[in-house]
Amino acid sequence: MDKLDRKGFTLIEVLITLVVAALLGTILVEFMGTSLKRSAEPVIMVQEEFSLSEVMEKMTADYKRLLITDNSPLENFKSFIENGNVEENVPYYGQYSIQTAYIAFQEGNEVADTSGKNRILKVVITSGVQSLTALFSK
């Protein structure tokens, strides 16, 4: 019988192909596994940022209303936002953590306002790992 007449694969060729395919499959699953586990994180971050933007828009609209109707809008606004994350309170802006402070700028740097004039209110709202900062002034 002539060597050229034989067709097909030998058993060793099939086994080597299966071993190589198994190794490549294992590497692919290991690589994709971490990507799949963390794939929801960007979506969650966008959702948190959207909810913070919505809260800040509500706050800004309320502050604009207070500027027109209130004698001391900044002071009242500060109390609104410090209590605005509790559903029973009015106004209720949404769920967030907050930091507020009256600030001033000296030589281009932010400093605490110790003058008592309280002209600039710095508001930092946080949800998860996202935070949003705004300055409100008289």
Phi and psi in degrees as GROMACS dihedral restraints (atoms count N, CA, C in turn):
[ dihedral_restraints ]
;  ai    aj    ak    al  type     phi  dphi    fc
    3     4     5     6     1   -83.0    20    10
    4     5     6     7     1   143.5    20    10
    6     7     8     9     1   -65.8    20    10
    7     8     9    10     1   -25.3    20    10
    9    10    11    12     1   -76.8    20    10
   10    11    12    13     1   -15.6    20    10
   12    13    14    15     1   -80.6    20    10
   13    14    15    16     1   -15.8    20    10
   15    16    17    18     1   -74.8    20    10
   16    17    18    19     1   135.9    20    10
   18    19    20    21     1  -128.7    20    10
   19    20    21    22     1   155.2    20    10
   21    22    23    24     1   106.3    20    10
   22    23    24    25     1  -177.7    20    10
   24    25    26    27     1  -108.8    20    10
   25    26    27    28     1   150.2    20    10
   27    28    29    30     1   -82.6    20    10
   28    29    30    31     1   162.6    20    10
   30    31    32    33     1   -61.3    20    10
   31    32    33    34     1   -38.3    20    10
   33    34    35    36     1   -65.4    20    10
   34    35    36    37     1   -37.4    20    10
   36    37    38    39     1   -65.1    20    10
   37    38    39    40     1   -41.2    20    10
   39    40    41    42     1   -65.3    20    10
   40    41    42    43     1   -43.5    20    10
   42    43    44    45     1   -64.7    20    10
   43    44    45    46     1   -42.6    20    10
   45    46    47    48     1   -63.6    20    10
   46    47    48    49     1   -41.5    20    10
   48    49    50    51     1   -62.0    20    10
   49    50    51    52     1   -42.6    20    10
   51    52    53    54     1   -65.0    20    10
   52    53    54    55     1   -40.2    20    10
   54    55    56    57     1   -65.8    20    10
   55    56    57    58     1   -45.0    20    10
   57    58    59    60     1   -63.1    20    10
   58    59    60    61     1   -43.5    20    10
   60    61    62    63     1   -63.3    20    10
   61    62    63    64     1   -39.9    20    10
   63    64    65    66     1   -64.7    20    10
   64    65    66    67     1   -41.2    20    10
   66    67    68    69     1   -64.4    20    10
   67    68    69    70     1   -45.7    20    10
   69    70    71    72     1   -63.9    20    10
   70    71    72    73     1   -39.0    20    10
   72    73    74    75     1   -63.2    20    10
   73    74    75    76     1   -41.6    20    10
   75    76    77    78     1   -63.5    20    10
   76    77    78    79     1   -43.4    20    10
   78    79    80    81     1   -63.1    20    10
   79    80    81    82     1   -43.9    20    10
   81    82    83    84     1   -62.8    20    10
   82    83    84    85     1   -45.3    20    10
   84    85    86    87     1   -64.3    20    10
   85    86    87    88     1   -40.8    20    10
   87    88    89    90     1   -64.4    20    10
   88    89    90    91     1   -42.3    20    10
   90    91    92    93     1   -68.2    20    10
   91    92    93    94     1   -46.9    20    10
   93    94    95    96     1   -74.1    20    10
   94    95    96    97     1   -25.1    20    10
   96    97    98    99     1   -59.3    20    10
   97    98    99   100     1   -45.7    20    10
   99   100   101   102     1   -69.3    20    10
  100   101   102   103     1   -34.7    20    10
  102   103   104   105     1   -66.8    20    10
  103   104   105   106     1   -40.5    20    10
  105   106   107   108     1   -69.3    20    10
  106   107   108   109     1   -37.3    20    10
  108   109   110   111     1   -64.7    20    10
  109   110   111   112     1   -35.2    20    10
  111   112   113   114     1  -101.1    20    10
  112   113   114   115     1     8.5    20    10
  114   115   116   117     1   -70.3    20    10
  115   116   117   118     1   -21.6    20    10
  117   118   119   120     1   -82.9    20    10
  118   119   120   121     1   -16.2    20    10
  120   121   122   123     1   -58.7    20    10
  121   122   123   124     1   -45.7    20    10
  123   124   125   126     1   -62.0    20    10
  124   125   126   127     1   -36.2    20    10
  126   127   128   129     1   -65.0    20    10
  127   128   129   130     1   -43.2    20    10
  129   130   131   132     1   -63.7    20    10
  130   131   132   133     1   -40.9    20    10
  132   133   134   135     1   -63.8    20    10
  133   134   135   136     1   -40.1    20    10
  135   136   137   138     1   -66.4    20    10
  136   137   138   139     1   -40.1    20    10
  138   139   140   141     1   -63.2    20    10
  139   140   141   142     1   -42.2    20    10
  141   142   143   144     1   -63.5    20    10
  142   143   144   145     1   -43.1    20    10
  144   145   146   147     1   -64.9    20    10
  145   146   147   148     1   -39.7    20    10
  147   148   149   150     1   -64.1    20    10
  148   149   150   151     1   -43.1    20    10
  150   151   152   153     1   -65.9    20    10
  151   152   153   154     1   -37.0    20    10
  153   154   155   156     1   -65.5    20    10
  154   155   156   157     1   -41.4    20    10
  156   157   158   159     1   -62.4    20    10
  157   158   159   160     1   -39.7    20    10
  159   160   161   162     1   -64.0    20    10
  160   161   162   163     1   -43.3    20    10
  162   163   164   165     1   -62.4    20    10
  163   164   165   166     1   -45.1    20    10
  165   166   167   168     1   -64.9    20    10
  166   167   168   169     1   -36.0    20    10
  168   169   170   171     1   -64.2    20    10
  169   170   171   172     1   -41.0    20    10
  171   172   173   174     1   -63.1    20    10
  172   173   174   175     1   -42.4    20    10
  174   175   176   177     1   -63.2    20    10
  175   176   177   178     1   -45.6    20    10
  177   178   179   180     1   -62.6    20    10
  178   179   180   181     1   -42.4    20    10
  180   181   182   183     1   -63.0    20    10
  181   182   183   184     1   -41.1    20    10
  183   184   185   186     1   -65.1    20    10
  184   185   186   187     1   -39.5    20    10
  186   187   188   189     1   -66.1    20    10
  187   188   189   190     1   -40.2    20    10
  189   190   191   192     1   -61.6    20    10
  190   191   192   193     1   -37.9    20    10
  192   193   194   195     1   -66.1    20    10
  193   194   195   196     1   -42.3    20    10
  195   196   197   198     1   -64.9    20    10
  196   197   198   199     1   -35.0    20    10
  198   199   200   201     1   -59.2    20    10
  199   200   201   202     1   -33.5    20    10
  201   202   203   204     1   -83.6    20    10
  202   203   204   205     1   -36.7    20    10
  204   205   206   207     1  -105.3    20    10
  205   206   207   208     1   -12.3    20    10
  207   208   209   210     1  -116.0    20    10
  208   209   210   211     1   148.3    20    10
  210   211   212   213     1   -77.4    20    10
  211   212   213   214     1   -34.0    20    10
  213   214   215   216     1  -126.8    20    10
  214   215   216   217     1    73.0    20    10
  216   217   218   219     1   -64.8    20    10
  217   218   219   220     1   -37.9    20    10
  219   220   221   222     1   -67.7    20    10
  220   221   222   223     1   -41.6    20    10
  222   223   224   225     1   -67.0    20    10
  223   224   225   226     1   -44.5    20    10
  225   226   227   228     1   -67.3    20    10
  226   227   228   229     1   -38.4    20    10
  228   229   230   231     1   -62.2    20    10
  229   230   231   232     1   -40.3    20    10
  231   232   233   234     1   -59.4    20    10
  232   233   234   235     1   -43.4    20    10
  234   235   236   237     1   -69.1    20    10
  235   236   237   238     1   -33.8    20    10
  237   238   239   240     1   -60.8    20    10
  238   239   240   241     1   -48.8    20    10
  240   241   242   243     1   -75.1    20    10
  241   242   243   244     1   -27.9    20    10
  243   244   245   246     1   -70.5    20    10
  244   245   246   247     1   -23.6    20    10
  246   247   248   249     1  -112.0    20    10
  247   248   249   250     1     3.8    20    10
  249   250   251   252     1   -79.1    20    10
  250   251   252   253     1    -0.6    20    10
  252   253   254   255     1  -102.1    20    10
  253   254   255   256     1    12.2    20    10
  255   256   257   258     1  -109.3    20    10
  256   257   258   259     1   123.4    20    10
  258   259   260   261     1   -59.7    20    10
  259   260   261   262     1   -29.6    20    10
  261   262   263   264     1   -75.0    20    10
  262   263   264   265     1   -18.4    20    10
  264   265   266   267     1   -83.8    20    10
  265   266   267   268     1   154.7    20    10
  267   268   269   270     1  -120.5    20    10
  268   269   270   271     1   124.9    20    10
  270   271   272   273     1   -82.1    20    10
  271   272   273   274     1   151.5    20    10
  273   274   275   276     1  -107.8    20    10
  274   275   276   277     1   119.8    20    10
  276   277   278   279     1   -95.3    20    10
  277   278   279   280     1   -30.9    20    10
  279   280   281   282     1   142.1    20    10
  280   281   282   283     1  -171.9    20    10
  282   283   284   285     1   -90.5    20    10
  283   284   285   286     1   124.8    20    10
  285   286   287   288     1  -167.0    20    10
  286   287   288   289     1   163.1    20    10
  288   289   290   291     1  -104.1    20    10
  289   290   291   292     1   150.7    20    10
  291   292   293   294     1  -136.9    20    10
  292   293   294   295     1   148.8    20    10
  294   295   296   297     1  -133.3    20    10
  295   296   297   298     1   128.4    20    10
  297   298   299   300     1  -127.3    20    10
  298   299   300   301     1   150.0    20    10
  300   301   302   303     1  -162.9    20    10
  301   302   303   304     1   143.0    20    10
  303   304   305   306     1   -82.9    20    10
  304   305   306   307     1   131.0    20    10
  306   307   308   309     1  -129.5    20    10
  307   308   309   310     1   166.3    20    10
  309   310   311   312     1  -140.1    20    10
  310   311   312   313     1   168.7    20    10
  312   313   314   315     1  -120.6    20    10
  313   314   315   316     1   125.1    20    10
  315   316   317   318     1  -123.6    20    10
  316   317   318   319     1   121.3    20    10
  318   319   320   321     1    54.0    20    10
  319   320   321   322     1    37.5    20    10
  321   322   323   324     1    82.2    20    10
  322   323   324   325     1     1.5    20    10
  324   325   326   327     1  -110.8    20    10
  325   326   327   328     1   144.7    20    10
  327   328   329   330     1   -78.1    20    10
  328   329   330   331     1   130.2    20    10
  330   331   332   333     1  -135.5    20    10
  331   332   333   334     1   159.7    20    10
  333   334   335   336     1   -66.9    20    10
  334   335   336   337     1   140.1    20    10
  336   337   338   339     1   -82.5    20    10
  337   338   339   340     1   104.9    20    10
  339   340   341   342     1  -102.2    20    10
  340   341   342   343     1     2.1    20    10
  342   343   344   345     1   -77.4    20    10
  343   344   345   346     1   -18.7    20    10
  345   346   347   348     1    86.0    20    10
  346   347   348   349     1    -1.6    20    10
  348   349   350   351     1   -76.4    20    10
  349   350   351   352     1   -29.5    20    10
  351   352   353   354     1    46.9    20    10
  352   353   354   355     1    60.5    20    10
  354   355   356   357     1   -94.0    20    10
  355   356   357   358     1   -22.3    20    10
  357   358   359   360     1  -126.9    20    10
  358   359   360   361     1   124.5    20    10
  360   361   362   363     1  -107.9    20    10
  361   362   363   364     1   121.7    20    10
  363   364   365   366     1   -95.6    20    10
  364   365   366   367     1   126.4    20    10
  366   367   368   369     1  -122.0    20    10
  367   368   369   370     1   125.0    20    10
  369   370   371   372     1  -120.9    20    10
  370   371   372   373     1   115.9    20    10
  372   373   374   375     1  -108.2    20    10
  373   374   375   376     1   144.0    20    10
  375   376   377   378     1  -133.8    20    10
  376   377   378   379     1   140.6    20    10
  378   379   380   381     1  -141.5    20    10
  379   380   381   382     1   116.3    20    10
  381   382   383   384     1    64.0    20    10
  382   383   384   385     1  -124.5    20    10
  384   385   386   387     1   -98.1    20    10
  385   386   387   388     1    -2.3    20    10
  387   388   389   390     1   -93.6    20    10
  388   389   390   391     1   144.2    20    10
  390   391   392   393     1  -140.5    20    10
  391   392   393   394     1   154.5    20    10
  393   394   395   396     1  -136.4    20    10
  394   395   396   397     1   132.3    20    10
  396   397   398   399     1  -117.6    20    10
  397   398   399   400     1   138.3    20    10
  399   400   401   402     1  -140.8    20    10
  400   401   402   403     1   150.3    20    10
  402   403   404   405     1  -113.1    20    10
  403   404   405   406     1   130.8    20    10
  405   406   407   408     1  -117.9    20    10
  406   407   408   409     1   134.6    20    10
  408   409   410   411     1  -133.3    20    10
  409   410   411   412     1   161.9    20    10
